[in-house]
Structure formats: C-alpha cells, structure tokens
Amino acid sequence: MVENFRLFFELLREHVDHSDLAILARTCHEWNDVVTPYLYHTIQFHNPGCIAQNDPLQLKLDTFGDPRFTNLVHTKQVLVTGSWYDSYHEIDSMLGSHEILSPAARMLSNIITSCIIRMPNLKEFIWDLCISPTQYLVTTVMHAPKLETLQLRLGTDSTPLPYFRPSLKFQPPINVGTLNLIQIDDEPVLRSVGAALRTATHLKELTMWADGDSMLSLSEVSSSWRGCLPFELTFLDLRGFVDLGTRPCALWNLFSPVKLMALTLHVGPDFDVADCSEFWETSVVAELRPKQLSTNLVVHGLKQFIHSFSGLEAFSITSPNVACRPEPLPLLLDALEEQHSTTLKVLSVDPQGALANHLLDDETLMQMPTRFTNIEEFRFGMLHTLPQHVVQPVLKLPQIRLLHINLGDHATERSVISLEQYLLQVLHEGLAKNLKYVIFDDGPLCKILREPIRMVEETMPIGYIHDTFLFREKVFGWIGRT
C-alpha cells in the first residue's frame, strides 16, 4: 500500500501544492512518512513588514526554533525574505546611528541559526531580507556540510534612516559551488570575500553586485590575490564596480576563462574607461569564449572580441553609462552575423538614454529575418517613430518568442495601442506562431494566448519570467519557487 502510494505520489508531485502536502501528511502515519520530506524540503521565513494576530513568521519561528522539532533533517532550501517590521523602523534606525544591531534583529538571526544547525542536508540558503544577518548566522550557514548555494543581500533598508549593518567576514574555506552577493556597499566585506575566495576550490558560479552609490572597486576583492584563483567559473556576474581590479586588463589572469559560459559585466557610472581600453583585446588573448554575454562596456575592442570566436547564443548590450565613444552598432551586428548567426537565439540592444549609436533604423529591422534566422528573443530601440510595417519583418523571425520594443521618446498611449492592434492583426494572418511575450518599454508584460488569439497583461513581474533569458535574473529565481 505504502509503496503504491509512493509511486503514485511521485507522478503527481508537481501538481501538489504545499497545502495539499499538509493534508496528505495528516491522513495516516504511512502517508506522513512519504510526504514529510517534501513538506519540509523548502522553508521560507517571510516577514510581511507588519505584526498581525497569528503572524505566520512568528508561528514558524516558534515551531522550527523548538529543539524538539526533528523534521528539519529533510530541509534542503531556506529562504529569508520580505521587509523589516514597520514597528521597529524607528528603533532600528536610532540604534543604527550608534552602530548597534537591535535585539529583535539579533533574535531573528539566532533563531534561524538554531534551525540551520539542525539541517544536516541544507543545500541552499538565501537571505533577501532588508535587515542584516549576524556574523554567527552567516558563519553557521557557510559551515553547513552539504551547502551548495549561498545568496545574501548585504544592503539594508533606508526607511526612515539606514539600519546598522555589521561588516560580515567570509572566513575560509568557502565550499559552495554558487556564491551570490547582492547590493554590496561595504569595502571590508569585499576584502573578506577576496581572502575567502582563495580557498573556494568548488566555486563554479560567482555573482557580485556592488551598490551603485557606494563607489566600490573590484580591486578590494583582488588585492590579496596572487596568480590564478583555485576554481574555474562557468558563470560570472559583476555589476556596479568602478574598476575591474588593480590590473584591469589582467582580470583573466585571476579568473580562468577556460570554462566560462556566461559573462555579465555591467560597470558603474564612475567607471574609468581609459583604464580598461584594452579589456576586450585582453579577453581575445585569454581565449574567452562565452555562450552568453551581457555588458554595458560597449567600447573599442568589443567588435574584435565578438569576431574572435563563434557559438554565442545570447548577446545583450546596454548603452554605456560612462563617458566614452561606444562601439558602432552596425559593426557589432556585422560581427554577430558573420560569426554567430547560426547559434544566436537572444539579441538585446537596449539604448537606455536613446543613444543614436544603439538604436535600430528601419533598414536594419527589415533585414533581421535574413541575417539572424534563429532569434527567439529580441529587444531593440528605434531611431525614428516606428512605422507599423517595420514590425512585420521582425515577426517573420521563425522562432521569435519574446519581443521587447523600447519606444523611448516616441511612446504614447495611442502609439502603444496602435502597435498592439497591429500585432494582433499580423498574428491572425499566421505570422509569429511561437510568439509568447510582447513588452513595450517597461511594461506591462503582455502574454499572447491562442484559440482565440488575444493579448492579456501578465501579472508575473518583469525580471522573473522563468522561460526567458532577457527577463530572468538568476538571483531572483527563488521568487518562482515560493
């Protein structure tokens, strides 16, 4: 009986939600044994920002914090999310001016730490709460024997004043395979990360997002490094830094690019382009060959880099937010067509500021179906007011699934409605049979439904569309799992 239920449950698992699991667990002892590992696989401590009667977070802390609670042995993922309590804003801000973490914030970290200690199978820990974790919690998590992924939001909320956030130390060894550090705004944190990375022999994916207002330098991470680090990354995401290290053009002497498949490099607004004028030439010499490239460092040498290899599947550029002469877009498109047209599935040219260098004209759009036949996701800005007939060639891309048009200064409610109506007309004529998402400017996201063909606004927030590249931030993947 139990074995039959176990087999049947495996078939139905993806269709069963958390409340269904709870009901099944209370049915009988035998079913409870089968369902319990799934029921406690993921635990989310979510703070809604206000204290209510029968508060779910308080109930979870009371239940899971009890040392006699034994089901945490099944937990493999922990999420700490939400905002801090409104009632504590004034207290925490006042204490923050004296560099004191409030007792309430410490108690939250301590209770979660006591839970982590009883999770021998923990594989993933994500802290996305705007109040800071304690050093004790972070150290405990990093020493979890089976931990594979660690993600921390290091910046704190600023309402009504910034909370105190102690400088966390990332002590070696780091045994995780994925390390994501978001909203970094503190130099001591970067230095401790740099020291710990020297022992990170298992690291495959590294994400570091510096706070854009903090003027942080990547050299704070790499200052203690000598020679190549002891890991070979497959995924590297660096954003917001004002430089690329003490020797920027030697970045690939530190991070081996041999196995790097995905590179995201978005420099901060105070980045000195002159210090990295040879970055892309150095990348050619280092034999960097990513399949996915996203960058706003669209400067001299990028065209040469694109032309130096083949096999790109996703290429996304944003107009640089630094003072420089961006690489001309026609040269970049020519290099993409010559070397990557057979593999390229995602093309994004986001003007962000309407730089004429990164806006597509009518002729370029008309040529898209013959130049890049495998494009599935396409984002672009237009040089002039977009005539409706220009959309039709884009919709002739046989594999197109996502279309994002940046209308910029030309955007009006009337022009958007007109384009939506024209798109529906073209879809009824049989074009773009795979088109699933359409977005104008910053939204809303419109989803294409068939039988009958229609466009509906999707409630899914932009940034978390799991089956896309352009609107799927890896560090926010947990949102789709909660």
N, C-alpha and C positions, 0 to 999 in steps of 0.2 A: 504493500500500500504506500509506504513512505517513499520507496524508490520510484514508483509510478508517479507520485506527486512531484518528486524532484525533477524527473524528466519532463513532465508536463509544465512545471513552473519555468524551466529553462527556456521553453518555447515561447512562453507568454511574458517573460521578464520585461522586455522593452515596452510592453503595453500596460504595465502595472505601475501606478504612482505610489508615492510614499504613504498616503492614507490607506491604499489597498493593502500595502505590506503590513501596516499596523493591524488591520482587521484580520488578515490571514494569521499573523503571529498569535492572536488571541483565540484562534479557533480550537487548537488542541496542542498538546505537548510536541507531538511528532512534527506538525507543520511549523511550530515555533522554531524548532531546531533548524529547519530548512531555510526559513525566511529571515531569521535574525541576522546572519552575516550580511544580507542585502540591506536590511533595515538600518544598520549602523555603519555601512560602508562609508558614507559621507555624512559628516556632522557640520552644520553651519550655525555659528554663533552670530546672529544678525541683530544689530542694535538699530531700532527704528528711530531713535533720537528723542523719544519721549517715554516716560514711565506710565504704564497703564495697569489696570487691575488684571491679574493673571497674566502678567507680562511673559511672553514666550521665552525671551532671553533669560530672565530670572529663573524660570522653571527649569530650563536646560542646565543652567549653572548649578542649581540646587541638586538636580538629578545626577548629572555626569560628574560633578565635583565630589560626590559621596564616594569614599574609598571602597565601599562595599559593592559599588556598581561594576560589574565584571564584563559587560558586553562591549567595552571599548577595545577589547582584543581584536574585534572584527573591523575596526575603523582604519581606513586607508587614506582618507582625504579629510582635511579640516579647513573650513573657510571661516574667517572672522571678518565681517563686513558691516557696512552701514555708517552711521554718523554718531557722534557722541551725544549724550543726554543734554537736552536744552537746559535742564535744571542746573547742570554743572558748568555751563559756559562761564559764568562769572567767577565761580570758584577756581576753575582750572586756569583761566586767564590771569587771575590775580596771583595764584601760586606760580604760574609760568614766569611772571616778571621777576620772581625770586629763584628761578631755575629749580622748581620743586614739582615733581610729578605727583598729582593728587592721590590720596589714599584710595579713592574709588577706582582710578585708572590702574593703580598697582594691584588692587584686589582682583580686578578683572584678569590681568595677566597672570596672577598667581593661581587663580582657579583653573584657568586654561592650561597652565603649566602642569598642575597636578593631574589633569586629564591626559596630557601628552605623555607623561611618564608611564601611564597605564595603556599606551597604544604601541605595542611592540611591532605592529605591522604597518605603521604610518608611512605612506609613500609621498604624500603631497601636503604642503602647508602653505596657505595663502592668507596674508594679513592685508586687508583692504579697508581697515578702519582708520578714521582720521585722528584718533588718539594714538600715542606712541606705545609700542610694546616695551616691556622691560628687557634689560640685558639677560636676566635669568631665563625668561621665556625663549628668547632667540637662541641662546646657547643650548638650552634643553632640546629645542627642535633640531638644531644642527647636528646634535649628537644622536638623534634617533637612528637606530641601526639600519633601517631599510629606506630612509628618506631619499627620494629621487628628485623632487622638485621643491624649491623654496622661493616664494614670492612675497616681497614686503613693500608696502607703500610707506616711504620713510618721511614724507612731508606731513605736517599736521594741519588741521583746520585753522582758519584765521577769524573765527567768529566768537566773541566780538574782538578778541585780541589773539595773537598766536599762542598756542599752548606750548608748554615746555616739552622739548623732545631731547632726551639724553643722547649723546653720541654713542651709538652702538658699536661694539667691536666684533668683527668677524674673525674669530680665532681659528687657526688651522688645527686639524686638517678640514677642508671642505670636501665632502664625499658625494655631494649631489651631482646629478647629471644636468640639471637645469636650474639656473640662478637668475631670478628676475628682480631687479631693484628699481622701483618706480618713484619718481618725484624726489630724487636725491637733492638735498640743499645744504649739505654739511661736508666740509673738507676732511675732518677726522674720519668720517665714515668711509670716504673714498680711500684714504690711506690704509685703513684696516682691511678693506676689501682687497686692495692691491697686495698686501702682505699675505693674506689668506689664500689668494688665487695661486700663489707659487706652489701650493701643495694640492691643488684641485686636479688630481690625475684623472678623474672620471668625468670632468665637465665637458658637455657637448653643446649646450645652448646657454648663451650669456646675453642678458638684456640689462642695460643701464640707461635710465632716462634722468638726465640732470634737470633740475628746476631752471626754467629759462631766465629767472630773475636773480639767480644765485652766482652767476659768473664762474662756474666750476670748470676746472681744467682736467683733462684726462691724464695729464702728467702727474696729478696727485695719486692716480691709481698706479701708474707705471714707473714712478720714481725709484722704487726699490727693486725693480726687475733687472736681472742680468741675463741676457740670452733669451732663447725661446721658452715660453711657458710650457709646463708638462702636460698639455692637453691639446687636442686637435678639434676645434669647434666645427660644427655643422651649421650653426645658426648664430649670428652676431647682430645685435641691435643696439646702436649707440645714438643717443639723441640729446641735444641741448648743450653740448660741451663747447667751450670757446677755443679749444685746440684739440689736436689729436696726439698729444703726448710731448715729451721733451724733444723728441726727434720725430716729428710727424711723418716724414717720408719713410721712416723705418718701422712703421706700425706692423708691417707683416714680418718683421724680424722677431716680434714679440708674439703675435697671434699667427700661428701657422695657417695659411690659406688653403692648404692642400685639399682638405675635405669640406671646406666652407661652401655650403649650397645656397644659403640665404643670407644676404647682407642688407641691413638697413642702416644708413648713415645720414642723419639729419643734424647739421651743425647749428649752433646757436647764433643769435643775431649779432653778437660781438666777435664772431669768429674772424681771425685774420687770414684772409685767403692767400696773402703773399707767402705766409709760412708753409702753405700746402700747395704751392703752384705745381709741384711735381708729383702730387699724390697719385693720380691716375697712371702716370708713367711708371711709378714705382710698383703699382698694382699689376701692370703688364709684366714687368720683370719678375715679380713674385709668383706669376702664373695663377693669379686669382681667376677662377672660372665659376662664378655662381650661376645657379639656375633662376634665382630670384634676386633682383636688385631694386632697391628703393632709396632715393637720395635727393637732397637739395643742394649737394655740392656739384652743381652743373657748371663746371668751369673747364678751362682749357685742359685737354687730355682725355676727357670723358669719351669723345668720339673715337679716339685712338684705342682706348680700352675696350669699348664695345666691339671694335673691328678686330681685336686681337684673338677672339675665340668664337665659338658657336655653341648653341644649345640653350640660350636664355629662354625661359618660359614666362617670366613676369618682369616687366620693366616699368618702373614708376618714378617719375621725376616731378619735383615741385620747384617752382621758381625760387631761386636762392634768396634768402632774407639777409644777405650780406652784400656789401658794396663790391661788385665785380661785373665783368662783362660775361654774361652766360654764354655757354657754347651754343652756337646757332642751331635751332631745332631742325631745319632741313638736313644738316649734316648728320645729326643723330638718327633721324629717320632713314636716311640713306644707308648708314652703317647697320641699323637694325634689319633693314630689308635684305641687305647683301649677306649677312652672317646668321640671322636668326629667324627669318621669315617662316621657315618650316616648323619651328618649335614654339614661337611666341604665341601665348594664349591670353596674356594680360598686357594691355598698353594703357598707361595713365600719364597724361601730360596736363598737370594741374597748374594753371597760371598763378593763382593766389597773388593778386595785385595787378592782374591784367597786363603783364609784360608782353609786348608785341612779339618778342622773340619766342614765346611759348604759347602762342595762340594759333590755331589752325585756320587756314583760309579755305575757301570753297573748293579750290582745285585739289588741295591735299585730301580733303574729306571725300571728294569724288573718286580719288584713286585708291582709297583704303581697301575695297573688296579685291582688287587685283594685286596689291602689294602685301597684304597680311591676311591670308585666307583663313587662318586658324584662330583668329582673335575671338575670345569668349567674353572678355570684359574690357570695356573701352570707356575711358574718361578723357574729356577734352574741353577746352575753352575755345571760343570763336573769335575771329578777328573782327568780323562785322556782324550786324544783325543777321541771325541765322535764317535764311530762307527755308521754307518747309521742304522744298525739293532736295535740299542738301542732306536731309535726314534719310531719305530713301536709299542712297548708296550705302550709307552706314548700316542700314537694316538688311542690306544684301549680304553682309558678312554671314556665311552659312552657319557658324557656330555661336553667334552672339547671344549671350545670356544676360549680360548686365550692361546698361547704357547710362552713363552719368555725364550730363551736359552742364558745363559751367556757363551760365548765361551772362554773368557779370553785370556790367552797367546796362546791358540791354534787357535785363529781366523786368517784366511787368506781369501782373496777374493775367492780363489779357494775352500776352505772348505765351505764357505757360499753358493756359487753357487751349489756345490755338494749336500749340505743338502736341498736347495730349490728344486732341481730337484728330489731328493728322496721323499720329501714331496708330490710333485705333483703326483709322481708315486703311492704313497700309497693312496692318495686321489682318484685317478682314480680307485683304487681297491675297493673303497667303505668304507674305514675307515674314522673316524672323520667327520661324516656328519654334525656336528654342528660347526666345526672349522671355525672361522671368522677372527682371527688375528694371525699373526706369527711375532715375533721380534727376531733378533739376536743382542746381546749386546745392544748398544744404538740406534739401528735403522738401516735403516729406517723401519717404520711400514709397513708390507705387509698385505693387505686385501685379503681374499680368496673370489673369485667370482665363481659362479656356472653357468653351462649351457652356454658355456663350462667351465670346471674347470680351473682356472688360478689364478696367484698371481699378484697383482698390488700394487705399492707403494702408500700408502695413504698420502694425503697432510696434514691431521689433525696432528698437533704436538703432540708428546708423552707427556702425562700429562693431556690431555683434552679429552680423549676418553670417551664419556658420558655413554656408555653402558658397561663399565668395572669397576672393582674395583681397579686393580693394576695400571691402568693409568688414574685415575680420581681423581685429587686433588680437594677436596671440595671447597677450597678457590678460585680456578680458574674456577669454574662453570660458572661465568659470561661471560667467553670468548665464550662459546657455545650459549649464548643468544644475541650476538651482531653481 
